[in-house]
Amino acid sequence: MLKNSVHPSTKLRTNGGWTEIIGEFPFVLRALEARVAFFSTLLATDRAKSPEKIDELNARSSALTGHGESLLSNGRLIERAMASATNTAPSGGRKLKLGIVGIGVGASEILPAMEATANIQMVAGADVNPRVRDTFRKRYNAQTYDSVEKLCDDREVEAVWISTPNKFHAPHTIIAANRGKHVVVEKPMAISLSEAEGMIEAADKNKIKLICGHTQSFGPHIRTMRRIIRSGELGRLCAVNVFAYTDWMLRPRTAEELDVSQGGGVPYRQGPHQIDTLRLLGGGMVRSVRGTTGQWFRGRPIPGYYAAFMEFADGTPATLVHNGYGYFLASELVPWGTNRSRYTYEERAAIRKQLLDGTRNENEDKDAMRIGGAQEGQLFRNRGERRPWVPNDLGILIASCERGDIRQSQHGLYVHGDDGVKDVPIVEGSTSRRAELEELYNAVVLDRPIRHTGPWGMATLEVCLAIMQSAKKRKEIMLSHQVPAPEED
Ligand SMILES: NC(=O)c1ccc[n+]([C@@H]2O[C@H](COP(=O)([O-])OP(=O)(O)OC[C@H]3O[C@@H](n4cnc5c(N)ncnc54)[C@H](O)[C@@H]3O)[C@@H](O)[C@H]2O)c1
């Protein structure tokens, strides 16, 4: 049963349009199933088509599904939605056997989604840290190894999730590919374009699937936004803007995270979330980038800020900003976001002081966030089934079309159009992490196309690098490795 909250502005749209687009998503399947049963006997009748009757149906179907927005405007939509859902939902029955390399904070974030995905089985983990290996082995009754090579020699492992530090993404991917393992690699895909090229070559040569994760562009909000844009219902996409204000710089960091040459800093680490998302919405082909980076806190030797202007090949502009210094948090801009910060204002001030006087034990703080650490539960495991969205590492994203703007709401999207604002809920079930696992499963087991391919990840990395290059040269950078966004949603 869905647990969606209901926004008062939610109304049924009776003549098709963008609500239909939502209905085509696989993750609305459960809501639709309930509604199909309920509506099917009623939609055929003339009475059901009257506005009063539709209001009544909406109220009753919302009660049935817990879902505030009607996803249905006519019978045709049901068929389309169900057909689409059948085509894209992961199925196929058998379990995909997965190994994780680098059981750190990033891995701890994805583990609950892996546990919740019935057709994924974690069979092995590798890390140089014996404490995390031990916890992983006991929790999942899995094999553990102290190197990527040993894990990739395990014949049971079919696919490898690589969440080691950024400088290892390329070598570890190539090791896995050469041993015939499919790969999901964390963002950023690599530190340089030549590394990314090597990864793509290794994947092609060994005929393995390479998915460049693990960004927020996988999320249902983004995919739904894309659907609305692509439908043309609001006219042409004219601009996309995203800005994030986070505490990224105050979270505990390892030595490699504090070194730009090893892929440290906000542009490398946070850029991919925003760039991937903007590219997905804007069609993928970025023509040029003008960017700047900022580093203004003495306690951290890496950039904690970037701002950039990207222009797509068709002239559509996009802007992106991330400030990770943690004074103002963008989550404060939404009424429901104030109590969702990792640290209080006072804690953030104390951390800054500790970083300046060298008294913070970063290794201990970071290890507390990894699997089995004191913070793991609170941060990644006991978060409730369906938390409202807040502007987190992706930030606040606004897509502007000729006849309206789209942005995220608590559980869906606000669509600001000529008729006012509508809150279109996104049905539960496909967080960005689950969606990424689905993409992996579908690619490996069902041989379905990958959306976040190697060339796609490389194009996102090119933008990321161009922001840093532009900041140094104070010039616009022209791009040459861009690829179009996939047709499939
Ligand atoms: N997508 C996201 O939301 C997200 C969130 C956090 C981290 N990440 C990504 O995860 C990666 C790791 O970052 P993190 O914050 O988890 O850091 P981390 O230090 O907590 O995790 C890295 C893990 O890799 C292990 N490791 C280091 N060298 C290794 C080697 N040679 N072989 C095997 N294991 C090795 C470390 O012991 C550690 O447990 C980064 O690429 C980061 O961008 C992504």
The ligand as a Tripos MOL2 file, in Angstrom:
@<TRIPOS>MOLECULE
LIG
   44    48     1     0     0
SMALL
NO_CHARGES

@<TRIPOS>ATOM
      1 N1         26.7190    8.3500   -5.2890 N.am      1 LIG1
      2 C1         26.7580    8.7440   -4.0460 C.2       1 LIG1
      3 O1         25.7910    9.2670   -3.5490 O.2       1 LIG1
      4 C2         28.0260    8.5210   -3.2620 C.ar      1 LIG1
      5 C3         28.0550    8.7420   -1.8990 C.ar      1 LIG1
      6 C4         29.2610    8.5420   -1.2160 C.ar      1 LIG1
      7 C5         30.3820    8.1200   -1.9060 C.ar      1 LIG1
      8 N2         30.3090    7.9100   -3.2450 N.ar      1 LIG1
      9 C6         31.4820    7.4620   -4.0080 C.3       1 LIG1
     10 O2         32.0310    6.3130   -3.3900 O.3       1 LIG1
     11 C7         33.4320    6.3020   -3.5610 C.3       1 LIG1
     12 C8         34.0900    6.1040   -2.2190 C.3       1 LIG1
     13 O3         33.7780    7.1950   -1.3720 O.3       1 LIG1
     14 P1         33.3870    6.9420    0.1370 P.3       1 LIG1
     15 O4         32.8970    8.2090    0.6890 O.co2     1 LIG1
     16 O5         32.5480    5.7340    0.2330 O.co2     1 LIG1
     17 O6         34.8250    6.6620    0.7520 O.3       1 LIG1
     18 P2         35.2430    5.5220    1.7570 P.3       1 LIG1
     19 O7         36.6610    5.7830    2.0840 O.co2     1 LIG1
     20 O8         34.2790    5.4270    2.8900 O.co2     1 LIG1
     21 O9         35.0830    4.1950    0.8940 O.3       1 LIG1
     22 C9         36.0790    3.6580    0.1060 C.3       1 LIG1
     23 C10        36.3340    2.2340    0.5830 C.3       1 LIG1
     24 O10        37.2620    1.6490   -0.3150 O.3       1 LIG1
     25 C11        38.2310    0.9510    0.4500 C.3       1 LIG1
     26 N3         39.4470    0.8590   -0.3490 N.ar      1 LIG1
     27 C12        40.4280    1.7930   -0.5220 C.ar      1 LIG1
     28 N4         41.3630    1.3270   -1.3590 N.ar      1 LIG1
     29 C13        40.9790    0.0780   -1.7190 C.ar      1 LIG1
     30 C14        41.5380   -0.9020   -2.5680 C.ar      1 LIG1
     31 N5         42.6680   -0.6840   -3.2320 N.pl3     1 LIG1
     32 N6         40.8810   -2.0590   -2.7070 N.ar      1 LIG1
     33 C15        39.7290   -2.3040   -2.0410 C.ar      1 LIG1
     34 N7         39.1550   -1.3960   -1.2200 N.ar      1 LIG1
     35 C16        39.7660   -0.2240   -1.0710 C.ar      1 LIG1
     36 C17        38.3900    1.7550    1.7120 C.3       1 LIG1
     37 O11        38.9400    0.9940    2.7640 O.3       1 LIG1
     38 C18        36.9600    2.1890    1.9740 C.3       1 LIG1
     39 O12        36.2620    1.2800    2.7830 O.3       1 LIG1
     40 C19        33.7930    7.6140   -4.2330 C.3       1 LIG1
     41 O13        33.9870    7.3660   -5.5960 O.3       1 LIG1
     42 C20        32.5860    8.4890   -4.0400 C.3       1 LIG1
     43 O14        32.3980    9.4030   -5.1010 O.3       1 LIG1
     44 C21        29.1480    8.0940   -3.9150 C.ar      1 LIG1
@<TRIPOS>BOND
     1     1     2 1
     2     2     3 2
     3     2     4 1
     4     4     5 ar
     5     4    44 ar
     6     5     6 ar
     7     6     7 ar
     8     7     8 ar
     9     8     9 1
    10     8    44 ar
    11     9    10 1
    12     9    42 1
    13    10    11 1
    14    11    12 1
    15    11    40 1
    16    12    13 1
    17    13    14 1
    18    14    15 2
    19    14    16 1
    20    14    17 1
    21    17    18 1
    22    18    19 2
    23    18    20 1
    24    18    21 1
    25    21    22 1
    26    22    23 1
    27    23    24 1
    28    23    38 1
    29    24    25 1
    30    25    26 1
    31    25    36 1
    32    26    27 ar
    33    26    35 ar
    34    27    28 ar
    35    28    29 ar
    36    29    30 ar
    37    29    35 ar
    38    30    31 1
    39    30    32 ar
    40    32    33 ar
    41    33    34 ar
    42    34    35 ar
    43    36    37 1
    44    36    38 1
    45    38    39 1
    46    40    41 1
    47    40    42 1
    48    42    43 1
@<TRIPOS>SUBSTRUCTURE
     1 LIG1         1 GROUP 0 **** ****
